[in-house]
């Protein structure tokens, strides 16, 4: 939290923090990602001018410990984008940002990894499916295919998303 406060009080440090996350094979990337999550939870607006860099770099994150906070920030962005009241939005995602987040989320969902990023990815994809018709059918297929061999946490989130998908149709 001290590092997050440092970034929040010195916004010029935000971009260097973000660069640390996307550096490959560094021991600091997952620590930077945790700080990044805390910063974005407090002030998502700091990410607005860096959305292109953030979304184009999502696929570079390979460390499970860094993927979780990065996926959570994607969830912050997507939830913010689909808020009922557009006047309260801190940032707006364009189609390129949405497509990059969609690609990363499907990747996190179908590869072996921890449950938390998969749960965040499910929610992101469900929301992004409001703009891209092809996402919901693909999300349904992935959830149905992987359901039996996944953990209880995954199954609980998948059931929730499947209920939402079924209610929509």
DSSP file (Angstrom, degrees, kcal/mol; ACC not computed):
  #  RESIDUE AA STRUCTURE BP1 BP2  ACC     N-H-->O    O-->H-N    N-H-->O    O-->H-N    TCO  KAPPA ALPHA  PHI   PSI    X-CA   Y-CA   Z-CA
    1    1 A X     >        0   0    0      0, 0.0     4,-2.8     0, 0.0     5,-0.2   0.000 360.0 360.0 360.0 -32.9    0.0    0.0    0.0
    2    2 A X  H  >  +     0   0    0      2,-0.2     4,-2.1     1,-0.2     5,-0.1   0.918 360.0  47.3 -62.6 -41.5    2.9    2.3    0.6
    3    3 A X  H  > S+     0   0    0      2,-0.2     4,-2.2     1,-0.2    -1,-0.2   0.902 111.3  51.3 -66.2 -39.9    4.1    1.9   -2.9
    4    4 A X  H  > S+     0   0    0      1,-0.2     4,-2.8     2,-0.2    -2,-0.2   0.919 109.6  50.0 -62.4 -43.2    0.6    2.4   -4.2
    5    5 A X  H  X S+     0   0    0     -4,-2.8     4,-2.2     1,-0.2    -1,-0.2   0.890 107.9  54.3 -61.7 -38.9    0.4    5.6   -2.2
    6    6 A X  H  X S+     0   0    0     -4,-2.1     4,-0.9     2,-0.2    -2,-0.2   0.926 111.6  44.2 -59.9 -45.3    3.7    6.7   -3.6
    7    7 A X  H >< S+     0   0    0     -4,-2.2     3,-0.5     2,-0.2     6,-0.3   0.920 112.2  52.1 -66.1 -44.0    2.4    6.3   -7.2
    8    8 A X  H 3< S+     0   0    0     -4,-2.8     3,-0.4     1,-0.2    -1,-0.2   0.854 113.9  43.8 -62.1 -34.5   -0.9    8.0   -6.4
    9    9 A X  H 3< S+     0   0    0     -4,-2.2    -1,-0.2     1,-0.3    -2,-0.2   0.626 123.3  37.8 -84.3 -13.7    0.9   11.0   -5.0
   10   10 A X    X<  +     0   0    0     -4,-0.9     3,-2.7    -3,-0.5    -1,-0.3  -0.626  67.5 177.9-135.3  73.8    3.4   11.0   -7.9
   11   11 A X  G >  S+     0   0    0     -3,-0.4     3,-1.8     1,-0.3     4,-0.4   0.689  74.2  74.4 -56.6 -20.3    1.4   10.1  -11.0
   12   12 A X  G 3  S+     0   0    0      1,-0.3     4,-0.5     2,-0.2    -1,-0.3   0.675  90.2  60.4 -66.9 -13.8    4.5   10.5  -13.2
   13   13 A X  G <> S+     0   0    0     -3,-2.7     4,-1.9    -6,-0.3    -1,-0.3   0.513  82.2  85.7 -86.9  -6.2    5.7    7.1  -11.7
   14   14 A X  H <> S+     0   0    0     -3,-1.8     4,-2.4    -7,-0.2     5,-0.2   0.932  87.5  47.8 -63.0 -47.8    2.6    5.3  -13.1
   15   15 A X  H  > S+     0   0    0     -4,-0.4     4,-2.4     1,-0.2    -1,-0.2   0.924 111.3  49.7 -63.8 -44.9    4.1    4.6  -16.6
   16   16 A X  H  > S+     0   0    0     -4,-0.5     4,-1.6     1,-0.2    -1,-0.2   0.888 110.8  52.0 -60.7 -35.3    7.4    3.3  -15.2
   17   17 A X  H  X S+     0   0    0     -4,-1.9     4,-1.2     1,-0.2     3,-0.2   0.939 109.6  48.8 -62.1 -46.0    5.4    1.0  -12.8
   18   18 A X  H  X S+     0   0    0     -4,-2.4     4,-1.3     1,-0.2     3,-0.3   0.880 106.5  56.3 -62.8 -38.0    3.4   -0.3  -15.7
   19   19 A X  H  X S+     0   0    0     -4,-2.4     4,-0.6     1,-0.2    -1,-0.2   0.865 101.9  57.5 -61.9 -35.8    6.6   -1.0  -17.7
   20   20 A X  H >< S+     0   0    0     -4,-1.6     3,-0.7    -3,-0.2    -1,-0.2   0.869 102.1  55.4 -62.7 -35.9    7.8   -3.2  -14.9
   21   21 A X  H 3< S+     0   0    0     -4,-1.2    -1,-0.2    -3,-0.3    -2,-0.2   0.906 110.8  43.5 -62.5 -41.5    4.8   -5.4  -15.2
   22   22 A X  H 3< S+     0   0    0     -4,-1.3     2,-0.4    39,-0.1    -1,-0.2   0.421  84.0 111.0 -92.8   1.5    5.3   -6.1  -18.8
   23   23 A X  S X< S-     0   0    0     -3,-0.7     3,-0.6    -4,-0.6     2,-0.2  -0.633  71.0-125.5 -72.0 128.6    9.1   -6.7  -18.6
   24   24 A X  T 3  S+     0   0    0     -2,-0.4    37,-0.1     1,-0.2    -2,-0.1  -0.487  80.4   9.2 -78.6 146.5    9.6  -10.4  -19.3
   25   25 A X  T 3  S+     0   0    0      1,-0.2     2,-0.4    -2,-0.2    -1,-0.2   0.867  88.8 138.2  57.2  44.3   11.5  -12.6  -16.9
   26   26 A X    X   -     0   0    0     -3,-0.6     3,-0.9    -5,-0.1     4,-0.4  -0.959  53.9-143.5-119.9 140.9   11.8  -10.1  -14.1
   27   27 A X  T 3  S+     0   0    0     -2,-0.4     4,-0.4     1,-0.2     3,-0.2   0.678 100.7  57.5 -71.3 -17.0   11.4  -10.8  -10.4
   28   28 A X  T 3> S+     0   0    0      1,-0.2     4,-3.0     2,-0.1     5,-0.3   0.623  80.6  86.8 -88.6 -13.6    9.7   -7.5   -9.9
   29   29 A X  H <> S+     0   0    0     -3,-0.9     4,-2.2     1,-0.2    -1,-0.2   0.891  90.9  45.1 -60.4 -42.2    6.9   -7.9  -12.4
   30   30 A X  H  > S+     0   0    0     -4,-0.4     4,-1.8     2,-0.2    -1,-0.2   0.874 114.5  49.2 -71.1 -33.4    4.4   -9.6  -10.1
   31   31 A X  H  > S+     0   0    0     -4,-0.4     4,-2.0     2,-0.2    -2,-0.2   0.909 111.9  48.8 -68.1 -41.0    5.2   -7.1   -7.3
   32   32 A X  H  X S+     0   0    0     -4,-3.0     4,-2.8     1,-0.2    -2,-0.2   0.879 108.6  55.0 -63.5 -37.5    4.7   -4.2   -9.7
   33   33 A X  H  X S+     0   0    0     -4,-2.2     4,-2.3    -5,-0.3    -1,-0.2   0.882 106.4  50.3 -64.9 -38.3    1.4   -5.8  -10.8
   34   34 A X  H  X S+     0   0    0     -4,-1.8     4,-2.0     2,-0.2    -1,-0.2   0.931 112.9  45.7 -65.1 -44.6    0.1   -6.0   -7.2
   35   35 A X  H  X S+     0   0    0     -4,-2.0     4,-2.6     1,-0.2    -2,-0.2   0.920 110.7  54.9 -61.9 -43.0    0.9   -2.3   -6.7
   36   36 A X  H  X S+     0   0    0     -4,-2.8     4,-2.8     1,-0.2     5,-0.2   0.899 106.6  50.8 -56.6 -44.4   -0.6   -1.5  -10.1
   37   37 A X  H  X S+     0   0    0     -4,-2.3     4,-2.3     1,-0.2    -1,-0.2   0.935 110.6  48.3 -60.6 -46.5   -3.9   -3.2   -9.0
   38   38 A X  H  X S+     0   0    0     -4,-2.0     4,-1.3     2,-0.2    -2,-0.2   0.899 112.9  48.7 -61.8 -40.7   -4.0   -1.2   -5.8
   39   39 A X  H  X S+     0   0    0     -4,-2.6     4,-2.9     1,-0.2     3,-0.4   0.944 112.8  46.7 -64.1 -48.1   -3.3    2.1   -7.7
   40   40 A X  H  < S+     0   0    0     -4,-2.8     4,-0.2     1,-0.2    -2,-0.2   0.828 107.1  57.9 -66.6 -31.1   -6.0    1.4  -10.3
   41   41 A X  H  < S+     0   0    0     -4,-2.3    -1,-0.2    -5,-0.2     3,-0.2   0.847 114.9  38.3 -64.6 -32.5   -8.5    0.4   -7.6
   42   42 A X  H  < S+     0   0    0     -4,-1.3    -2,-0.2    -3,-0.4     2,-0.2   0.856 137.7   9.6 -84.8 -38.9   -8.0    3.9   -6.1
   43   43 A X    ><  +     0   0    0     -4,-2.9     3,-1.6    -5,-0.1     4,-0.3  -0.660  56.9 173.4-148.9  84.1   -7.7    5.9   -9.3
   44   44 A X  G >> S+     0   0    0      1,-0.3     3,-1.5    -3,-0.2     4,-0.5   0.746  75.9  76.1 -64.3 -22.7   -8.6    4.1  -12.6
   45   45 A X  G >4 S+     0   0    0      1,-0.3     3,-0.9     2,-0.2     4,-0.5   0.761  80.1  69.3 -60.8 -26.0   -8.3    7.4  -14.4
   46   46 A X  G <4 S+     0   0    0     -3,-1.6     3,-0.3     1,-0.2    -1,-0.3   0.799  97.7  52.7 -62.5 -26.5   -4.5    7.2  -14.1
   47   47 A X  G X4 S+     0   0    0     -3,-1.5     3,-1.9    -4,-0.3     4,-0.3   0.684  85.8  88.1 -81.0 -18.3   -4.6    4.3  -16.6
   48   48 A X  G X< S+     0   0    0     -3,-0.9     3,-1.2    -4,-0.5     4,-0.2   0.875  89.3  43.9 -52.8 -48.0   -6.7    6.3  -19.2
   49   49 A X  G 3  S+     0   0    0     -4,-0.5    -1,-0.3    -3,-0.3     4,-0.1   0.556 117.3  48.6 -77.3  -4.0   -3.8    7.8  -21.0
   50   50 A X  G <> S+     0   0    0     -3,-1.9     4,-2.8    -4,-0.1    -1,-0.2   0.205  73.7 111.7-116.4  14.2   -1.9    4.5  -21.0
   51   51 A X  H <> S+     0   0    0     -3,-1.2     4,-3.0    -4,-0.3     5,-0.3   0.872  76.8  52.7 -59.5 -39.2   -4.8    2.2  -22.3
   52   52 A X  H  > S+     0   0    0     -4,-0.2     4,-2.2     2,-0.2    -1,-0.2   0.953 113.2  43.3 -61.5 -48.8   -3.1    1.5  -25.6
   53   53 A X  H  > S+     0   0    0      2,-0.2     4,-0.9     1,-0.2    -2,-0.2   0.918 116.4  48.8 -62.2 -43.3    0.2    0.4  -23.9
   54   54 A X  H >X S+     0   0    0     -4,-2.8     3,-0.7    -7,-0.2     4,-0.6   0.958 114.8  41.8 -62.3 -52.6   -1.7   -1.6  -21.3
   55   55 A X  H >< S+     0   0    0     -4,-3.0     3,-0.6     1,-0.2     4,-0.3   0.844 113.2  52.0 -70.7 -32.4   -4.0   -3.5  -23.7
   56   56 A X  H 3< S+     0   0    0     -4,-2.2    -1,-0.2    -5,-0.3    -2,-0.2   0.672 112.3  48.1 -76.0 -13.6   -1.4   -4.2  -26.3
   57   57 A X  H X< S+     0   0    0     -4,-0.9     3,-2.1    -3,-0.7     4,-0.5   0.474  79.8  99.4-101.9  -3.4    0.9   -5.6  -23.6
   58   58 A X  G X< S+     0   0    0     -3,-0.6     3,-1.3    -4,-0.6    -1,-0.1   0.855  78.9  56.0 -54.2 -40.1   -1.6   -7.9  -21.9
   59   59 A X  G 3  S+     0   0    0     -4,-0.3    -1,-0.3     1,-0.3    -2,-0.1   0.602  94.3  69.9 -72.6  -9.3   -0.4  -11.1  -23.7
   60   60 A X  G <  S+     0   0    0     -3,-2.1     2,-0.5     2,-0.0    -1,-0.3   0.715  75.0  96.8 -77.5 -21.0    3.2  -10.5  -22.5
   61   61 A X    <   +     0   0    0     -3,-1.3   -39,-0.1    -4,-0.5   -37,-0.1  -0.586  38.2 154.2 -76.6 119.8    2.2  -11.3  -18.9
   62   62 A X        +     0   0    0     -2,-0.5     2,-0.4     5,-0.0    -1,-0.2   0.639  38.5  97.4-117.9 -25.6    3.1  -15.0  -18.2
   63   63 A X    >>  -     0   0    0      1,-0.2     4,-2.5     2,-0.1     3,-1.4  -0.554  66.8-142.4 -73.9 124.3    3.7  -15.2  -14.4
   64   64 A X  H 3> S+     0   0    0     -2,-0.4     4,-1.7     1,-0.3    -1,-0.2   0.849 102.1  57.2 -53.8 -36.9    0.6  -16.4  -12.6
   65   65 A X  H 3> S+     0   0    0      1,-0.2     4,-0.5     2,-0.2    -1,-0.3   0.750 113.2  39.5 -69.3 -23.1    1.3  -14.0   -9.7
   66   66 A X  H <> S+     0   0    0     -3,-1.4     4,-1.8     2,-0.1    -2,-0.2   0.755 107.5  62.8 -92.9 -30.2    1.2  -11.1  -12.2
   67   67 A X  H  X S+     0   0    0     -4,-2.5     4,-3.2     1,-0.2     5,-0.3   0.910  96.4  59.6 -62.3 -42.3   -1.7  -12.3  -14.3
   68   68 A X  H  X S+     0   0    0     -4,-1.7     4,-2.0     1,-0.2    -1,-0.2   0.939 110.0  39.0 -56.0 -53.8   -4.1  -12.2  -11.3
   69   69 A X  H  X S+     0   0    0     -4,-0.5     4,-2.0     2,-0.2    -1,-0.2   0.865 116.4  52.0 -67.2 -32.6   -3.8   -8.4  -10.6
   70   70 A X  H  X S+     0   0    0     -4,-1.8     4,-2.1     2,-0.2    -2,-0.2   0.916 110.2  48.6 -67.2 -41.5   -3.6   -7.6  -14.4
   71   71 A X  H  X S+     0   0    0     -4,-3.2     4,-2.1     1,-0.2    -2,-0.2   0.877 109.2  53.7 -63.6 -37.0   -6.8   -9.5  -14.9
   72   72 A X  H  X S+     0   0    0     -4,-2.0     4,-2.3    -5,-0.3    -2,-0.2   0.896 107.1  50.6 -65.2 -39.8   -8.4   -7.7  -12.0
   73   73 A X  H  X S+     0   0    0     -4,-2.0     4,-2.5     2,-0.2    -1,-0.2   0.889 107.7  53.7 -65.3 -38.3   -7.5   -4.3  -13.6
   74   74 A X  H  X S+     0   0    0     -4,-2.1     4,-2.8     1,-0.2     5,-0.2   0.918 108.2  50.5 -58.9 -42.0   -9.1   -5.6  -16.8
   75   75 A X  H  X S+     0   0    0     -4,-2.1     4,-3.0     2,-0.2     5,-0.3   0.916 108.0  52.2 -62.5 -43.1  -12.2   -6.3  -14.8
   76   76 A X  H  X S+     0   0    0     -4,-2.3     4,-2.4     1,-0.2    -2,-0.2   0.942 113.0  45.7 -55.3 -47.8  -12.1   -2.8  -13.3
   77   77 A X  H  X S+     0   0    0     -4,-2.5     4,-2.2     2,-0.2    -2,-0.2   0.925 115.5  44.4 -62.9 -47.0  -11.9   -1.3  -16.8
   78   78 A X  H  X S+     0   0    0     -4,-2.8     4,-1.7     2,-0.2    -2,-0.2   0.928 114.5  48.1 -68.4 -45.2  -14.6   -3.5  -18.3
   79   79 A X  H  < S+     0   0    0     -4,-3.0     4,-0.2    -5,-0.2    -1,-0.2   0.919 112.6  50.1 -60.7 -41.6  -17.0   -3.0  -15.4
   80   80 A X  H >< S+     0   0    0     -4,-2.4     3,-1.0    -5,-0.3    -1,-0.2   0.894 108.3  53.3 -61.8 -39.8  -16.4    0.7  -15.5
   81   81 A X  H 3< S+     0   0    0     -4,-2.2    -1,-0.2     1,-0.2    -2,-0.2   0.817 113.1  42.7 -66.0 -31.3  -17.1    0.8  -19.3
   82   82 A X  T 3< S+     0   0    0     -4,-1.7    -1,-0.2    -3,-0.2    -2,-0.2   0.212  81.9 135.9-104.6  15.2  -20.4   -1.0  -18.8
   83   83 A X    <   -     0   0    0     -3,-1.0     3,-0.1    -4,-0.2     6,-0.1  -0.251  63.0-122.9 -56.7 149.5  -21.6    1.0  -15.8
   84   84 A X  S    S+     0   0    0      1,-0.2     2,-0.9     2,-0.1    -1,-0.1   0.876 102.0  55.8 -63.0 -38.5  -25.2    2.1  -16.0
   85   85 A X    >   -     0   0    0      1,-0.2     3,-2.0     2,-0.0    -1,-0.2  -0.818  65.7-169.4-103.2 100.2  -24.3    5.8  -15.6
   86   86 A X  G >  S+     0   0    0     -2,-0.9     3,-1.3     1,-0.3    -1,-0.2   0.713  81.8  71.3 -62.0 -18.8  -21.8    6.8  -18.2
   87   87 A X  G 3  S+     0   0    0      1,-0.2    -1,-0.3    -3,-0.1    -3,-0.0   0.719  94.9  54.1 -69.0 -19.0  -21.2   10.1  -16.4
   88   88 A X  G <  S+     0   0    0     -3,-2.0    -1,-0.2    -8,-0.1    -2,-0.2   0.394  81.5 120.1 -95.1   3.7  -19.4    8.2  -13.6
   89   89 A X    <   -     0   0    0     -3,-1.3     3,-0.1    -4,-0.2    -8,-0.1  -0.462  46.3-164.8 -72.7 137.6  -16.9    6.5  -16.0
   90   90 A X  S    S+     0   0    0      1,-0.2     2,-0.3    -2,-0.2    -1,-0.1   0.730  74.7   8.3 -89.9 -26.2  -13.2    7.2  -15.5
   91   91 A X        -     0   0    0    -14,-0.1     2,-0.5   -44,-0.0    -1,-0.2  -0.975  65.2-135.2-150.4 161.1  -12.2    5.9  -18.9
   92   92 A X        -     0   0    0     -2,-0.3     2,-0.4    -3,-0.1   -15,-0.0  -0.983  16.2-142.9-124.3 129.8  -13.7    4.7  -22.1
   93   93 A X        -     0   0    0     -2,-0.5     2,-0.1   -16,-0.2   -45,-0.0  -0.756  13.5-150.4 -90.1 131.9  -12.5    1.6  -23.9
   94   94 A X     >  -     0   0    0     -2,-0.4     4,-2.4     1,-0.1     5,-0.2  -0.409  36.7 -93.1 -89.5 177.7  -12.4    1.7  -27.7
   95   95 A X  H  > S+     0   0    0      1,-0.2     4,-2.6     2,-0.2     5,-0.2   0.854 125.5  54.6 -62.6 -35.4  -12.9   -1.4  -29.8
   96   96 A X  H  > S+     0   0    0      2,-0.2     4,-2.1     1,-0.2    -1,-0.2   0.915 109.9  47.0 -64.3 -41.6   -9.2   -2.1  -30.1
   97   97 A X  H  > S+     0   0    0      2,-0.2     4,-2.4     1,-0.2    -2,-0.2   0.932 113.0  49.3 -62.7 -45.6   -8.9   -2.1  -26.3
   98   98 A X  H  X S+     0   0    0     -4,-2.4     4,-2.6     1,-0.2    -2,-0.2   0.897 110.7  50.0 -61.8 -41.3  -11.9   -4.3  -25.9
   99   99 A X  H  X S+     0   0    0     -4,-2.6     4,-2.5     2,-0.2    -1,-0.2   0.900 110.9  48.9 -65.6 -40.6  -10.5   -6.8  -28.5
  100  100 A X  H  X S+     0   0    0     -4,-2.1     4,-2.2     2,-0.2    -2,-0.2   0.906 113.3  46.7 -65.8 -41.1   -7.2   -6.9  -26.7
  101  101 A X  H  X S+     0   0    0     -4,-2.4     4,-2.8     2,-0.2    -2,-0.2   0.903 111.2  52.8 -66.5 -40.2   -8.9   -7.5  -23.4
  102  102 A X  H  X S+     0   0    0     -4,-2.6     4,-2.5    -5,-0.2     5,-0.2   0.931 109.8  48.2 -59.2 -46.9  -11.1  -10.2  -25.0
  103  103 A X  H  X S+     0   0    0     -4,-2.5     4,-2.1     1,-0.2    -2,-0.2   0.932 113.8  46.2 -60.6 -46.8   -8.1  -12.0  -26.4
  104  104 A X  H  X S+     0   0    0     -4,-2.2     4,-2.8     1,-0.2     5,-0.2   0.914 112.1  51.4 -63.7 -42.3   -6.3  -12.0  -23.1
  105  105 A X  H  X S+     0   0    0     -4,-2.8     4,-2.1     2,-0.2    -2,-0.2   0.919 110.3  47.3 -64.2 -43.5   -9.3  -13.1  -21.2
  106  106 A X  H  X S+     0   0    0     -4,-2.5     4,-2.2     2,-0.2    -1,-0.2   0.906 112.2  52.1 -63.2 -38.7  -10.0  -16.0  -23.5
  107  107 A X  H  X S+     0   0    0     -4,-2.1     4,-1.6    -5,-0.2    -2,-0.2   0.937 111.1  45.7 -61.3 -47.1   -6.3  -16.9  -23.2
  108  108 A X  H  < S+     0   0    0     -4,-2.8    -1,-0.2     1,-0.2    -2,-0.2   0.838 113.4  52.1 -64.4 -32.3   -6.4  -16.8  -19.3
  109  109 A X  H  < S+     0   0    0     -4,-2.1    -1,-0.2    -5,-0.2    -2,-0.2   0.869 115.0  37.9 -73.2 -37.2   -9.6  -18.8  -19.4
  110  110 A X  H  < S+     0   0    0     -4,-2.2     2,-0.2    -5,-0.1    -2,-0.2   0.631 103.7  76.8 -95.0 -13.6   -8.4  -21.7  -21.6
  111  111 A X  S  < S-     0   0    0     -4,-1.6     2,-0.2    -5,-0.2     0, 0.0  -0.581  93.6 -91.8 -93.7 160.4   -4.8  -22.1  -20.3
  112  112 A X  S    S+     0   0    0     -2,-0.2     2,-0.3     0, 0.0    -1,-0.1  -0.467  74.4 109.2 -66.9 138.5   -3.8  -23.8  -17.1
  113  113 A X        -     0   0    0     -2,-0.2    -5,-0.0    -4,-0.1   -49,-0.0  -0.979  65.6 -42.4 173.8-175.3   -3.6  -21.3  -14.3
  114  114 A X     >  -     0   0    0     -2,-0.3     4,-0.9     1,-0.1     3,-0.0  -0.244  47.2-121.0 -72.8 160.8   -5.2  -20.0  -11.1
  115  115 A X  H  > S+     0   0    0      1,-0.2     4,-2.6     2,-0.2     5,-0.2   0.876 100.8  66.6 -72.2 -39.8   -8.9  -19.6  -10.7
  116  116 A X  H  > S+     0   0    0      1,-0.2     4,-2.6     2,-0.2     5,-0.2   0.912 102.6  45.0 -55.2 -50.6   -9.0  -15.9   -9.8
  117  117 A X  H  > S+     0   0    0      1,-0.2     4,-2.5     2,-0.2    -1,-0.2   0.878 113.1  52.8 -62.0 -33.5   -7.9  -14.7  -13.3
  118  118 A X  H  X S+     0   0    0     -4,-0.9     4,-2.4     2,-0.2    -2,-0.2   0.913 109.7  48.1 -65.0 -42.3  -10.3  -17.2  -14.9
  119  119 A X  H  X S+     0   0    0     -4,-2.6     4,-1.8     2,-0.2    -2,-0.2   0.918 113.1  47.3 -65.0 -43.6  -13.2  -15.8  -12.8
  120  120 A X  H  X S+     0   0    0     -4,-2.6     4,-2.5    -5,-0.2    -2,-0.2   0.908 111.7  52.1 -62.5 -40.7  -12.3  -12.2  -13.7
  121  121 A X  H  X S+     0   0    0     -4,-2.5     4,-2.9    -5,-0.2     5,-0.2   0.896 105.6  54.3 -63.8 -41.1  -12.0  -13.2  -17.3
  122  122 A X  H  X S+     0   0    0     -4,-2.4     4,-2.5     1,-0.2    -1,-0.2   0.935 111.2  45.1 -58.0 -46.9  -15.5  -14.8  -17.3
  123  123 A X  H  X S+     0   0    0     -4,-1.8     4,-2.3     2,-0.2    -2,-0.2   0.922 113.3  50.0 -65.4 -44.2  -17.0  -11.6  -16.0
  124  124 A X  H  X S+     0   0    0     -4,-2.5     4,-3.1     1,-0.2     5,-0.2   0.940 112.6  47.0 -57.7 -47.8  -15.1   -9.5  -18.5
  125  125 A X  H  X S+     0   0    0     -4,-2.9     4,-1.8     1,-0.2    -1,-0.2   0.887 108.9  54.2 -65.7 -38.8  -16.1  -11.7  -21.4
  126  126 A X  H  < S+     0   0    0     -4,-2.5    -1,-0.2    -5,-0.2     4,-0.2   0.947 114.3  41.6 -58.5 -47.2  -19.7  -11.7  -20.3
  127  127 A X  H >< S+     0   0    0     -4,-2.3     3,-1.8     1,-0.2     4,-0.3   0.915 112.6  52.6 -67.4 -43.4  -19.8   -7.9  -20.3
  128  128 A X  H >X S+     0   0    0     -4,-3.1     3,-1.9     1,-0.3     4,-1.6   0.779  94.7  72.8 -63.8 -25.8  -17.8   -7.5  -23.5
  129  129 A X  T 3< S+     0   0    0     -4,-1.8    -1,-0.3     1,-0.3     7,-0.2   0.635  80.9  73.0 -63.5 -13.5  -20.3   -9.9  -25.2
  130  130 A X  T <4 S+     0   0    0     -3,-1.8    -1,-0.3    -4,-0.2    -2,-0.2   0.776 109.4  30.4 -69.5 -25.5  -22.7   -7.0  -25.0
  131  131 A X  T <4 S+     0   0    0     -3,-1.9     2,-0.6    -4,-0.3    -2,-0.2   0.688 121.0  51.1-103.6 -25.1  -20.7   -5.4  -27.9
  132  132 A X    >X  -     0   0    0     -4,-1.6     3,-1.6     1,-0.1     4,-0.6  -0.930  66.0-159.5-122.0 108.2  -19.4   -8.4  -29.7
  133  133 A X  H 3> S+     0   0    0     -2,-0.6     4,-0.6     1,-0.3     3,-0.2   0.762  87.7  59.7 -57.9 -29.9  -22.0  -11.0  -30.6
  134  134 A X  H 3> S+     0   0    0      1,-0.2     4,-1.5     2,-0.1    -1,-0.3   0.689  89.4  72.9 -76.5 -17.8  -19.6  -13.8  -31.1
  135  135 A X  H <> S+     0   0    0     -3,-1.6     4,-3.2     1,-0.2     5,-0.2   0.932  90.6  53.4 -67.8 -47.6  -18.2  -13.7  -27.5
  136  136 A X  H  X S+     0   0    0     -4,-0.6     4,-2.6    -3,-0.2    -1,-0.2   0.912 109.9  46.5 -59.6 -46.0  -21.2  -15.2  -25.6
  137  137 A X  H  X S+     0   0    0     -4,-0.6     4,-2.0     2,-0.2    -1,-0.2   0.913 116.3  46.1 -61.6 -39.5  -21.5  -18.4  -27.7
  138  138 A X  H  X S+     0   0    0     -4,-1.5     4,-2.4     2,-0.2    -2,-0.2   0.909 112.1  50.6 -67.5 -41.6  -17.7  -18.9  -27.5
  139  139 A X  H  X S+     0   0    0     -4,-3.2     4,-2.6     1,-0.2     5,-0.2   0.923 109.4  51.3 -61.4 -44.5  -17.7  -18.2  -23.7
  140  140 A X  H  X S+     0   0    0     -4,-2.6     4,-2.6    -5,-0.2     5,-0.2   0.917 109.8  50.0 -57.7 -45.5  -20.6  -20.7  -23.3
  141  141 A X  H  X S+     0   0    0     -4,-2.0     4,-2.5     2,-0.2    -2,-0.2   0.923 111.9  47.1 -60.3 -46.0  -18.6  -23.4  -25.2
  142  142 A X  H  X S+     0   0    0     -4,-2.4     4,-2.4     2,-0.2     5,-0.2   0.931 113.4  47.9 -63.5 -45.8  -15.4  -22.9  -23.1
  143  143 A X  H  X S+     0   0    0     -4,-2.6     4,-1.3     1,-0.2    -2,-0.2   0.911 114.3  46.0 -63.8 -42.4  -17.3  -23.0  -19.8
  144  144 A X  H  < S+     0   0    0     -4,-2.6     4,-0.5    -5,-0.2    -1,-0.2   0.901 114.1  48.9 -66.2 -40.6  -19.2  -26.1  -20.8
  145  145 A X  H  < S+     0   0    0     -4,-2.5     4,-0.2    -5,-0.2     3,-0.2   0.905 120.5  34.1 -66.0 -42.8  -16.1  -27.8  -22.0
  146  146 A X  H >< S+     0   0    0     -4,-2.4     3,-0.6    -5,-0.2     4,-0.4   0.570  92.1  94.0 -91.7  -9.8  -13.9  -27.1  -19.0
  147  147 A X  G >< S+     0   0    0     -4,-1.3     3,-1.5     1,-0.2    -1,-0.2   0.882  79.9  53.5 -54.3 -50.2  -16.6  -27.3  -16.3
  148  148 A X  G 3  S+     0   0    0     -4,-0.5    -1,-0.2     1,-0.3    -2,-0.1   0.824 112.7  41.6 -60.7 -36.1  -16.1  -30.9  -15.2
  149  149 A X  G <  S+     0   0    0     -3,-0.6    -1,-0.3    -4,-0.2    -2,-0.2   0.319  97.7  96.7 -97.8  10.4  -12.4  -30.8  -14.6
  150  150 A X  S <  S-     0   0    0     -3,-1.5    -3,-0.0    -4,-0.4   -35,-0.0  -0.451  77.3 -91.7 -98.1 171.3  -12.2  -27.4  -12.8
  151  151 A X     >  -     0   0    0     -2,-0.1     4,-2.5     1,-0.1     5,-0.2  -0.152  38.4-103.2 -74.3 169.8  -12.2  -26.4   -9.2
  152  152 A X  H  > S+     0   0    0      1,-0.2     4,-2.4     2,-0.2     5,-0.2   0.882 122.0  53.2 -62.5 -39.3  -15.2  -25.6   -7.0
  153  153 A X  H  > S+     0   0    0      2,-0.2     4,-2.0     1,-0.2    -1,-0.2   0.911 110.0  47.0 -63.1 -43.3  -14.4  -21.9   -7.3
  154  154 A X  H  > S+     0   0    0      1,-0.2     4,-3.0     2,-0.2    -2,-0.2   0.935 112.0  50.9 -61.6 -47.3  -14.3  -22.0  -11.1
  155  155 A X  H  X S+     0   0    0     -4,-2.5     4,-2.7     1,-0.2    -2,-0.2   0.890 108.3  52.1 -60.7 -41.0  -17.5  -24.0  -11.2
  156  156 A X  H  X S+     0   0    0     -4,-2.4     4,-1.8     2,-0.2    -1,-0.2   0.934 114.2  41.8 -62.5 -45.9  -19.3  -21.5   -8.9
  157  157 A X  H  X S+     0   0    0     -4,-2.0     4,-2.4     2,-0.2    -2,-0.2   0.910 113.8  52.6 -67.5 -41.8  -18.4  -18.6  -11.1
  158  158 A X  H  X S+     0   0    0     -4,-3.0     4,-2.9     1,-0.2    -2,-0.2   0.901 107.9  51.8 -61.6 -41.1  -19.1  -20.5  -14.3
  159  159 A X  H  X S+     0   0    0     -4,-2.7     4,-2.5     2,-0.2    -1,-0.2   0.924 110.0  49.7 -60.2 -44.3  -22.6  -21.4  -13.0
  160  160 A X  H  X S+     0   0    0     -4,-1.8     4,-1.8     2,-0.2    -2,-0.2   0.923 113.8  44.3 -60.9 -45.6  -23.3  -17.8  -12.3
  161  161 A X  H  X S+     0   0    0     -4,-2.4     4,-2.6     2,-0.2    -2,-0.2   0.897 112.3  52.4 -67.3 -40.9  -22.1  -16.7  -15.8
  162  162 A X  H  X S+     0   0    0     -4,-2.9     4,-2.8     2,-0.2    -2,-0.2   0.893 108.0  51.8 -63.7 -39.1  -24.0  -19.5  -17.5
  163  163 A X  H  X S+     0   0    0     -4,-2.5     4,-2.3     2,-0.2    -1,-0.2   0.913 110.9  48.0 -61.8 -41.5  -27.2  -18.5  -15.6
  164  164 A X  H  X S+     0   0    0     -4,-1.8     4,-1.3     2,-0.2    -2,-0.2   0.899 112.5  48.7 -65.6 -40.3  -26.7  -14.9  -16.9
  165  165 A X  H  X S+     0   0    0     -4,-2.6     4,-1.1     1,-0.2    -2,-0.2   0.904 112.5  48.3 -65.5 -40.9  -26.1  -16.2  -20.4
  166  166 A X  H  < S+     0   0    0     -4,-2.8     3,-0.3     1,-0.2    -2,-0.2   0.873 109.2  52.7 -67.9 -37.1  -29.2  -18.4  -20.3
  167  167 A X  H  < S+     0   0    0     -4,-2.3    -1,-0.2     1,-0.2    -2,-0.2   0.807 105.9  56.0 -67.0 -28.8  -31.3  -15.5  -18.9
  168  168 A X  H  <        0   0    0     -4,-1.3    -1,-0.2     1,-0.2    -2,-0.2   0.809 360.0 360.0 -73.0 -30.8  -30.2  -13.4  -21.8
  169  169 A X     <        0   0    0     -4,-1.1    -1,-0.2    -3,-0.3    -2,-0.2   0.471 360.0 360.0 -88.9 360.0  -31.4  -15.9  -24.5
